[in-house]
Amino acid sequence: LIRAGTFYPESANSPESRLQYYSTQFDIVEVDSSYYSLPSRRNSTLWAERTPADFVFDVKAFRLFTQHPTQLQALPADIRGTVPAALAAKGRFYVRELPNELVQHLWTRFEDALLPLNSAGKLGVVLLQFPPWFLPGVAQLDYILGCRAHLSSYAVAVEFRNNRWLSEQNRGATLSFLRQHGISFACVDEPQGFASSVPPVAEVTGDPGIIRFHGRKAETWEKGNASPADRFDYYYTDGELAPWASRIRECAQAASEVHVLFNTNNGDQGVVNAR
C-alpha cells in the first residue's frame, strides 16, 4: 500500500501517521502480522492510543494456534531456547509437536498482548483461520473449543479453508456448532472449484458477523509458491460485489455489527475494493 503511492498523503510518513490517516478513512483494520509472529502488548497499546475511540482491530491468530507449520524464528526470542533441540533443528514444527507447557505459555503471551486493545474497547474479533488439511471431525471440533477456551475474554471467529465443512452433508452441523458456542463464522468470497474453496454462504453464528473478501484469482488460489500479494491480487467489479450488498444487510439484522474486510492485498487493492 505504501509502494502503490495512491492512498497515503506525503505527510503520512511514519507508522503512527499512517495509522492515524487510515483511521480517518476506515473504521476497522485487520491485523495480519499477528499470524506470522506473536503480537506485543506495546504495539497494542500504541494502536489503541493512536486511533479514534470507535476504531476497531480484528486480529488474526498466530499460525501455530491454527495448526499451520511454524518457523522457530516466529517465536519470541526469549523462548526459542525452550523448544526441544530436535524440533529446533528441523526449523519448523506444528503445535502438536511442542510440549504442552510451552503451548500454554504462548497462548498466555498472545492473550496478554491483546489486553490493551480489549480494555480500550477496540478489539473486534480474534480470527482463527484454519488450513485446508483441517477437516470436519470430532477432534477438530474439540480443538476449536480449546482455542475458544483460551480466548474466553474475546470474541472469536473461525474461517475454514476446506469445503467439506460447508458441504451439503456438513453445513447444518458446522453452523449449528458455531452458533451453539457463540463463535462467528467467517463468510468468504473467494475462487470456487477447489477443495479449499468455501462457498459464499452468508450466515451469522456469533457477534459480530464477519465477511472476508479474498478476490477471485483462481489461477493462483492453490498455487503453492504464490506470494500473498500474487494469490490475492484482485480488483472487484461493482457487478461482483452487488450480490453481497443484500447478504450484508441480512447479516446486519442478526448481529450488533458486521465486519467487512478485503484481503486483496496487492498494492492499493484492499482500500480500493473496500471503498
Residue frames relative to the residue before (quaternion, step in Angstrom):
aa qw qx qy qz dx dy dz
L 1.0000 0.0000 0.0000 0.0000 0.00 0.00 0.00
I 0.6365 0.5073 -0.3280 0.4795 3.58 1.04 -0.73
R 0.6832 0.4961 -0.2897 0.4507 3.56 0.87 -0.98
A 0.5916 0.5918 -0.3705 0.4031 3.60 1.07 -0.67
G 0.2445 -0.8343 0.4659 0.1645 3.56 1.13 -0.66
T 0.6139 0.5870 -0.3385 0.4049 3.59 1.24 0.22
F 0.7040 0.4753 -0.2595 0.4595 3.59 1.23 -0.17
Y 0.7745 0.3378 -0.1939 0.4984 3.57 0.61 -1.08
P 0.4202 -0.6684 0.5389 0.2938 3.60 -1.02 0.71
E 0.6779 -0.4984 0.3398 0.4203 3.60 -1.22 0.37
S 0.6320 0.5574 -0.3341 0.4222 3.57 1.08 -0.64
A 0.6384 0.4867 -0.3303 0.4964 3.60 1.22 -0.38
N 0.2173 0.8252 -0.4772 0.2100 3.54 0.40 1.28
S 0.6954 0.3500 -0.2797 0.5619 3.59 1.19 0.55
P 0.6593 -0.4916 0.3589 0.4415 3.63 -1.16 0.33
E 0.6557 0.5172 -0.3191 0.4479 3.60 0.95 -0.82
S 0.7156 0.4478 -0.2712 0.4624 3.59 0.77 -0.98
R 0.6229 0.5303 -0.3524 0.4545 3.59 1.08 -0.61
L 0.6537 0.4944 -0.3182 0.4765 3.59 0.94 -0.82
Q 0.6518 0.5136 -0.3216 0.4561 3.57 0.95 -0.83
Y 0.6518 0.4875 -0.3237 0.4825 3.59 0.98 -0.75
Y 0.6255 0.5442 -0.3416 0.4426 3.58 0.90 -0.92
S 0.6960 0.4931 -0.2827 0.4388 3.59 0.89 -0.90
T 0.5949 0.5184 -0.3846 0.4790 3.61 1.26 -0.03
Q 0.6990 0.4648 -0.2524 0.4814 3.58 1.27 -0.40
F 0.7917 0.0994 -0.0223 0.6024 3.58 1.11 -0.74
D 0.3724 -0.7492 0.5057 0.2102 3.58 -1.16 0.53
I 0.7499 0.2694 -0.1859 0.5749 3.58 1.27 0.24
V 0.0122 -0.7660 0.6421 0.0281 3.53 -1.24 0.54
E 0.3037 -0.7248 0.5816 0.2100 3.55 -1.17 0.56
V 0.3073 -0.7425 0.5712 0.1673 3.55 -0.83 1.06
D 0.1466 -0.8149 0.5594 0.0401 3.56 -0.52 1.22
S 0.5642 0.6336 -0.3818 0.3668 3.60 1.14 -0.59
S 0.6146 0.5748 -0.3429 0.4174 3.59 1.14 -0.58
Y 0.5488 0.5789 -0.3983 0.4527 3.58 1.28 -0.15
Y 0.7326 0.4456 -0.2213 0.4646 3.57 1.02 -0.85
S 0.7834 -0.0392 0.0164 0.6201 3.59 1.17 -0.50
L 0.6257 -0.5565 0.3785 0.3944 3.56 -1.16 0.55
P 0.4400 -0.6684 0.5207 0.2975 3.60 -0.97 0.77
S 0.3560 -0.7283 0.5420 0.2213 3.56 -1.27 0.28
R 0.5901 -0.5689 0.4399 0.3669 3.55 -1.18 0.60
R 0.6190 0.5596 -0.3460 0.4289 3.59 1.02 -0.78
N 0.6749 0.4806 -0.3066 0.4685 3.60 0.85 -0.91
S 0.6355 0.5286 -0.3333 0.4534 3.58 0.97 -0.82
T 0.6380 0.5250 -0.3221 0.4621 3.56 1.01 -0.79
L 0.6728 0.4874 -0.2955 0.4717 3.57 0.92 -0.92
W 0.6302 0.5316 -0.3403 0.4522 3.59 0.96 -0.80
A 0.6605 0.5094 -0.3021 0.4615 3.57 0.95 -0.89
E 0.6858 0.4975 -0.2835 0.4494 3.58 0.97 -0.86
R 0.7487 0.4531 -0.2114 0.4352 3.57 1.03 -0.78
T 0.7014 0.4336 -0.2610 0.5019 3.59 1.24 0.08
P 0.6285 -0.5502 0.3881 0.3894 3.61 -1.19 0.47
A 0.6972 -0.5141 0.3167 0.3864 3.54 -1.24 0.50
D 0.7545 0.3895 -0.2134 0.4832 3.60 1.03 -0.72
F 0.4451 0.6918 -0.4613 0.3324 3.60 1.22 0.24
V 0.2001 -0.8060 0.5540 0.0586 3.56 -1.03 0.87
F 0.1686 -0.7575 0.6245 0.0883 3.54 -1.15 0.81
D 0.1454 -0.7168 0.6743 0.1015 3.55 -0.87 1.00
V 0.1691 -0.8175 0.5488 0.0424 3.58 -0.84 0.99
K 0.3338 -0.7369 0.5533 0.1986 3.57 -0.79 1.01
A 0.4903 -0.6793 0.4681 0.2811 3.58 -0.91 0.94
F 0.6181 -0.5503 0.4314 0.3592 3.54 -1.22 0.65
R 0.5853 -0.6561 0.3600 0.3119 3.56 -0.85 1.04
L 0.5827 0.5842 -0.3822 0.4159 3.60 1.06 -0.63
F 0.6753 0.5283 -0.2907 0.4247 3.57 0.97 -0.91
T 0.7310 0.3895 -0.2291 0.5112 3.59 1.18 -0.49
Q 0.5818 -0.6614 0.3284 0.3408 3.53 1.23 0.70
H 0.4076 0.6549 -0.5151 0.3737 3.55 1.06 0.81
P 0.5576 -0.5708 0.4572 0.3928 3.60 -1.12 0.48
T 0.1315 -0.8139 0.5659 0.0074 3.54 -0.91 0.99
Q 0.3893 -0.7280 0.5192 0.2213 3.57 -0.88 0.94
L 0.6161 -0.5552 0.4124 0.3770 3.55 -1.15 0.63
Q 0.6710 0.5245 -0.3026 0.4279 3.58 0.94 -0.88
A 0.5846 0.5812 -0.3776 0.4217 3.59 1.22 -0.27
L 0.6052 0.5518 -0.3552 0.4507 3.59 1.23 -0.37
P 0.6146 -0.5313 0.4127 0.4119 3.61 -1.15 0.46
A 0.5893 -0.6292 0.3783 0.3373 3.57 -0.93 0.93
D 0.6849 0.5237 -0.2984 0.4095 3.58 0.98 -0.81
I 0.7582 0.3419 -0.2300 0.5054 3.62 1.17 -0.19
R 0.3901 0.7221 -0.4918 0.2909 3.61 1.21 0.13
G 0.6439 0.5544 -0.3172 0.4212 3.56 1.08 -0.68
T 0.6319 0.5352 -0.3356 0.4491 3.58 1.25 -0.26
V 0.5042 0.6241 -0.4331 0.4108 3.59 1.28 -0.07
P 0.5400 -0.6245 0.4428 0.3497 3.63 -0.84 0.89
A 0.6090 -0.6238 0.3586 0.3337 3.54 -0.95 0.97
A 0.6439 0.5351 -0.3324 0.4343 3.58 0.96 -0.82
L 0.6709 0.4769 -0.2944 0.4855 3.60 1.02 -0.80
A 0.6275 0.5368 -0.3360 0.4530 3.56 0.99 -0.82
A 0.6474 0.5274 -0.3161 0.4503 3.57 1.03 -0.78
K 0.6108 0.5572 -0.3413 0.4472 3.59 1.12 -0.65
G 0.4123 -0.7302 0.4523 0.3037 3.56 1.11 -0.67
R 0.7917 -0.0010 -0.0120 0.6107 3.57 1.15 -0.53
F 0.0571 -0.8022 0.5920 -0.0516 3.54 -1.16 0.67
Y 0.4169 -0.6767 0.5487 0.2593 3.53 -1.38 0.14
V 0.6726 -0.5188 0.3434 0.4006 3.55 -1.21 0.50
R 0.6390 0.5523 -0.3305 0.4211 3.59 1.01 -0.73
E 0.6643 0.5220 -0.2971 0.4449 3.58 1.22 -0.45
L 0.6416 0.5519 -0.3200 0.4258 3.59 1.19 -0.41
P 0.5893 -0.5536 0.4396 0.3911 3.60 -1.17 0.49
N 0.5834 -0.6217 0.3986 0.3380 3.56 -0.96 0.86
E 0.6346 0.5426 -0.3434 0.4301 3.60 0.99 -0.80
L 0.6496 0.5071 -0.3178 0.4689 3.58 1.03 -0.76
V 0.6382 0.5193 -0.3274 0.4646 3.59 0.96 -0.83
Q 0.6474 0.5151 -0.3200 0.4617 3.58 0.94 -0.87
H 0.6438 0.5239 -0.3185 0.4579 3.57 1.00 -0.82
L 0.6535 0.5088 -0.3158 0.4630 3.58 0.96 -0.82
W 0.6180 0.5259 -0.3409 0.4746 3.56 1.02 -0.75
T 0.6510 0.5168 -0.3166 0.4571 3.60 0.91 -0.88
R 0.6432 0.5174 -0.3183 0.4661 3.58 0.98 -0.84
F 0.6564 0.5141 -0.3080 0.4582 3.57 0.96 -0.88
E 0.6624 0.5023 -0.3029 0.4661 3.59 0.85 -0.96
D 0.6676 0.5165 -0.3013 0.4436 3.57 0.90 -0.94
A 0.6391 0.5524 -0.3295 0.4217 3.59 0.99 -0.81
L 0.7048 0.4720 -0.2631 0.4597 3.60 1.10 -0.64
L 0.4484 0.7308 -0.4355 0.2742 3.58 1.23 -0.27
P 0.6515 0.5124 -0.3588 0.4292 3.67 0.81 -0.75
L 0.6485 0.5005 -0.3221 0.4746 3.59 1.00 -0.77
N 0.6675 0.5045 -0.3019 0.4570 3.55 0.91 -0.92
S 0.6599 0.5146 -0.3090 0.4518 3.59 0.93 -0.88
A 0.6853 0.4653 -0.2760 0.4876 3.57 1.14 -0.66
G 0.4815 -0.6770 0.4297 0.3537 3.60 1.28 -0.07
K 0.5692 0.6329 -0.3529 0.3885 3.57 1.24 0.41
L 0.5498 0.5903 -0.4149 0.4209 3.59 1.23 0.09
G 0.2859 -0.7675 0.5509 0.1601 3.56 -0.65 1.11
V 0.7458 -0.2667 0.2270 0.5667 3.58 0.09 -1.31
V 0.3467 -0.6368 0.6283 0.2819 3.48 -1.40 0.25
L 0.2338 -0.8027 0.5406 0.0939 3.56 -0.62 1.19
L 0.1652 -0.7541 0.6318 0.0698 3.54 -0.81 1.11
Q 0.0426 -0.8104 0.5840 -0.0169 3.58 -0.30 1.25
F 0.1716 -0.8302 0.5265 0.0649 3.55 -0.24 1.29
P 0.5290 -0.6711 0.4291 0.2925 3.60 -1.10 0.70
P 0.7078 -0.4729 0.3148 0.4199 3.60 -1.26 0.26
W 0.6901 0.4817 -0.2915 0.4547 3.61 1.07 -0.61
F 0.5208 0.5874 -0.4253 0.4504 3.60 1.28 0.15
L 0.0431 -0.8591 0.5076 -0.0496 3.55 0.03 1.37
P 0.6353 -0.5270 0.3823 0.4153 3.62 -1.17 0.42
G 0.3570 0.7153 -0.5458 0.2510 3.56 -0.99 0.86
V 0.6748 -0.5050 0.3504 0.4084 3.55 -1.23 0.38
A 0.6576 0.5174 -0.3168 0.4466 3.59 0.89 -0.92
Q 0.6629 0.5008 -0.3076 0.4638 3.59 1.00 -0.79
L 0.6326 0.5138 -0.3341 0.4736 3.59 1.01 -0.74
D 0.6408 0.5102 -0.3213 0.4753 3.57 1.01 -0.78
Y 0.6365 0.5270 -0.3352 0.4524 3.57 1.03 -0.75
I 0.6274 0.5256 -0.3359 0.4661 3.58 0.99 -0.81
L 0.6610 0.4971 -0.3086 0.4699 3.58 0.94 -0.84
G 0.6120 0.5389 -0.3496 0.4613 3.58 1.09 -0.63
C 0.6391 0.5011 -0.3159 0.4905 3.57 1.01 -0.80
R 0.6379 0.5343 -0.3210 0.4522 3.56 1.00 -0.86
A 0.6393 0.5276 -0.3232 0.4566 3.58 1.03 -0.77
H 0.6440 0.5153 -0.3207 0.4657 3.59 1.00 -0.77
L 0.7606 0.3357 -0.1659 0.5304 3.57 1.10 -0.73
S 0.1691 0.8570 -0.4766 0.0988 3.56 1.18 0.58
S 0.6801 0.4900 -0.2971 0.4573 3.61 1.13 -0.52
Y 0.7272 0.4195 -0.2085 0.5017 3.56 1.29 -0.29
A 0.5167 -0.5782 0.5151 0.3651 3.54 -1.28 0.34
V 0.1524 -0.8048 0.5725 0.0358 3.57 -0.98 0.90
A 0.0869 -0.7647 0.6364 0.0515 3.56 -1.12 0.77
V 0.2079 -0.7658 0.5987 0.1086 3.56 -1.18 0.65
E 0.0729 -0.7616 0.6420 0.0498 3.54 -1.03 0.89
F 0.2399 -0.7689 0.5802 0.1207 3.54 -0.88 1.00
R 0.1854 -0.7677 0.6039 0.1075 3.53 -1.20 0.63
N 0.6509 0.4123 -0.3554 0.5292 3.57 1.08 0.77
N 0.4431 -0.7540 0.4209 0.2406 3.56 -0.64 1.13
R 0.4915 0.6624 -0.4455 0.3481 3.62 1.19 -0.16
W 0.5906 0.5862 -0.3722 0.4111 3.59 1.11 -0.58
L 0.7760 0.2916 -0.1446 0.5403 3.56 1.13 -0.68
S 0.3058 0.7426 -0.5313 0.2698 3.58 1.14 0.57
E 0.6858 -0.4700 0.3476 0.4336 3.56 -1.24 0.31
Q 0.6736 0.5088 -0.2903 0.4507 3.56 1.02 -0.79
N 0.8047 0.3383 -0.1443 0.4660 3.60 0.92 -0.91
R 0.4814 0.7191 -0.4330 0.2522 3.59 1.14 -0.46
G 0.6802 0.5030 -0.3049 0.4374 3.58 0.77 -0.98
A 0.6796 0.4867 -0.2929 0.4641 3.58 0.91 -0.92
T 0.6363 0.5356 -0.3330 0.4443 3.59 0.98 -0.81
L 0.7130 0.4453 -0.2659 0.4719 3.58 0.77 -1.01
S 0.6209 0.5408 -0.3385 0.4553 3.58 1.06 -0.70
F 0.6356 0.5296 -0.3198 0.4617 3.58 1.00 -0.86
L 0.6806 0.4825 -0.2940 0.4664 3.58 0.84 -0.94
R 0.6557 0.5146 -0.3082 0.4585 3.56 0.97 -0.87
Q 0.6319 0.5527 -0.3236 0.4364 3.58 0.98 -0.87
H 0.7811 0.3286 -0.1629 0.5053 3.57 0.99 -0.83
G 0.5132 -0.6937 0.3980 0.3114 3.58 1.23 0.35
I 0.4472 0.6681 -0.4635 0.3726 3.57 1.10 0.71
S 0.4079 -0.7333 0.4903 0.2356 3.57 -0.79 1.00
F 0.3344 -0.7069 0.5914 0.1967 3.54 -1.00 0.91
A 0.3024 -0.7517 0.5571 0.1819 3.58 -0.72 1.04
C 0.2524 -0.7580 0.5891 0.1211 3.55 -0.41 1.27
V 0.0978 -0.8276 0.5523 0.0199 3.58 -0.95 0.80
D 0.1764 -0.6952 0.6794 0.1548 3.48 -1.36 0.48
E 0.2194 0.7738 -0.5507 0.2230 3.57 -0.56 1.18
P 0.6897 -0.4565 0.3340 0.4521 3.61 -1.21 0.20
Q 0.2769 -0.7684 0.5588 0.1436 3.55 -1.02 0.82
G 0.6681 0.5358 -0.3634 0.3668 3.54 -1.32 0.28
F 0.6594 0.4607 -0.3114 0.5059 3.58 1.29 0.17
A 0.6335 -0.5224 0.3985 0.4087 3.56 -1.25 0.37
S 0.7076 0.4450 -0.2526 0.4873 3.59 1.12 -0.64
S 0.5264 0.6433 -0.4032 0.3828 3.59 1.30 0.06
V 0.1597 -0.7575 0.6273 0.0847 3.56 -0.74 1.09
P 0.4777 -0.6914 0.4503 0.3017 3.62 -0.78 0.95
P 0.5692 -0.6305 0.4155 0.3254 3.60 -1.15 0.58
V 0.1197 0.8064 -0.5578 0.1555 3.54 0.58 1.24
A 0.1854 -0.7807 0.5895 0.0934 3.58 -0.80 1.00
E 0.2062 0.7732 -0.5625 0.2079 3.57 -0.26 1.30
V 0.2255 -0.7363 0.6208 0.1470 3.54 -1.13 0.70
T 0.0249 -0.8141 0.5798 -0.0212 3.56 -0.60 1.16
G 0.7779 0.0958 -0.0637 0.6177 3.57 1.30 -0.16
D 0.4373 -0.6831 0.5217 0.2644 3.55 -1.30 0.13
P 0.5303 -0.2523 -0.8016 0.1122 1.59 -1.56 1.98
G 0.5631 -0.5297 0.4861 0.4074 3.52 -1.37 0.01
I 0.1638 -0.7956 0.5800 0.0618 3.58 -1.07 0.76
I 0.0290 0.7705 -0.6358 0.0350 3.56 -0.95 0.95
R 0.0551 -0.8088 0.5853 -0.0179 3.56 -0.74 1.11
F 0.2155 -0.7751 0.5875 0.0872 3.55 -0.91 1.03
H 0.1501 -0.8233 0.5462 0.0374 3.56 -0.64 1.17
G 0.5454 -0.5805 0.4238 0.4312 3.59 1.22 -0.07
R 0.3484 -0.7426 0.5374 0.1959 3.57 -1.31 0.09
K 0.2923 0.7613 -0.5223 0.2493 3.54 1.00 0.83
A 0.2089 -0.8469 0.4795 0.0957 3.55 0.24 1.31
E 0.6518 0.5658 -0.3356 0.3773 3.59 0.95 -0.79
T 0.7596 0.3251 -0.2079 0.5235 3.62 1.16 -0.37
W 0.3998 0.7658 -0.4537 0.2189 3.60 1.25 -0.13
E 0.8024 0.1631 -0.0927 0.5665 3.59 0.94 -0.82
K 0.3555 0.7272 -0.5006 0.3069 3.56 1.19 0.55
G 0.4384 -0.7716 0.3967 0.2347 3.55 -0.35 1.28
N 0.7764 0.3455 -0.1901 0.4917 3.61 0.94 -0.78
A 0.4195 0.7078 -0.4722 0.3164 3.59 1.21 0.30
S 0.4123 -0.6819 0.5433 0.2642 3.56 -1.00 0.82
P 0.6479 -0.5080 0.3730 0.4278 3.63 -1.17 0.38
A 0.6449 0.5323 -0.3317 0.4368 3.59 0.97 -0.83
D 0.6835 0.4535 -0.2825 0.4973 3.58 1.11 -0.64
R 0.6619 0.5302 -0.3116 0.4285 3.57 0.94 -0.88
F 0.7849 0.2759 -0.1355 0.5380 3.57 0.98 -0.85
D 0.3047 0.7641 -0.4931 0.2831 3.54 1.20 0.70
Y 0.4008 0.7312 -0.4522 0.3165 3.59 -0.04 1.23
Y 0.1542 -0.7214 0.6679 0.0983 3.53 -1.10 0.89
Y 0.3364 -0.7429 0.5477 0.1868 3.58 -0.79 1.04
T 0.3426 -0.6851 0.5937 0.2466 3.54 -1.28 0.46
D 0.6488 -0.4998 0.3898 0.4211 3.56 -1.23 0.33
G 0.6469 0.5431 -0.3184 0.4303 3.56 1.00 -0.82
E 0.6603 0.5001 -0.3077 0.4682 3.57 1.06 -0.69
L 0.7105 0.4565 -0.2577 0.4696 3.57 1.04 -0.72
A 0.5322 0.6838 -0.3948 0.3056 3.58 1.10 -0.66
P 0.6762 0.4901 -0.3358 0.4356 3.68 0.78 -0.82
W 0.6257 0.5505 -0.3428 0.4335 3.58 1.14 -0.53
A 0.5342 0.6443 -0.4164 0.3551 3.60 1.12 -0.49
S 0.6979 0.4477 -0.2770 0.4856 3.59 0.86 -0.94
R 0.6238 0.5359 -0.3471 0.4509 3.60 1.04 -0.70
I 0.6496 0.5053 -0.3179 0.4708 3.57 0.98 -0.82
R 0.6290 0.5256 -0.3407 0.4605 3.60 0.99 -0.76
E 0.6486 0.5102 -0.3159 0.4682 3.58 0.98 -0.82
C 0.6422 0.5116 -0.3207 0.4723 3.58 0.98 -0.80
A 0.6441 0.5415 -0.3211 0.4344 3.57 1.03 -0.79
Q 0.6083 0.5441 -0.3552 0.4559 3.59 1.21 -0.36
A 0.7429 0.4144 -0.2050 0.4840 3.57 1.20 -0.51
A 0.7520 0.2956 -0.1847 0.5594 3.60 1.26 -0.04
S 0.5862 -0.5811 0.4225 0.3744 3.55 -1.18 0.49
E 0.7749 -0.0778 0.0320 0.6264 3.56 1.20 -0.56
V 0.2474 -0.7461 0.6014 0.1429 3.54 -1.28 0.46
H 0.2308 -0.7662 0.5879 0.1189 3.55 -0.86 1.00
V 0.0751 -0.7883 0.6107 -0.0001 3.57 -0.72 1.13
L 0.0244 0.8323 -0.5455 0.0955 3.55 -0.50 1.23
F 0.2521 -0.7632 0.5791 0.1363 3.55 -1.10 0.76
N 0.2152 -0.7855 0.5749 0.0789 3.52 -0.73 1.17
T 0.4012 0.6765 -0.4989 0.3641 3.58 1.24 0.36
N 0.0455 0.8910 -0.4400 0.1020 3.53 0.06 1.31
N 0.4467 0.6388 -0.5021 0.3746 3.56 1.00 0.76
G 0.8273 -0.0026 -0.0309 0.5609 3.58 -0.59 1.09
D 0.7841 -0.3191 0.2415 0.4744 3.57 -0.91 -0.93
Q 0.2933 0.8085 -0.4808 0.1708 3.61 1.24 0.25
G 0.6213 0.5694 -0.3567 0.4031 3.59 0.94 -0.81
V 0.7398 0.4096 -0.2393 0.4772 3.56 0.73 -1.03
V 0.6152 0.5394 -0.3521 0.4545 3.60 1.05 -0.69
N 0.6800 0.4766 -0.2883 0.4769 3.58 0.90 -0.93
A 0.6453 0.5278 -0.3279 0.4445 3.58 0.96 -0.83
R 0.6672 0.4907 -0.3113 0.4661 3.59 0.93 -0.80
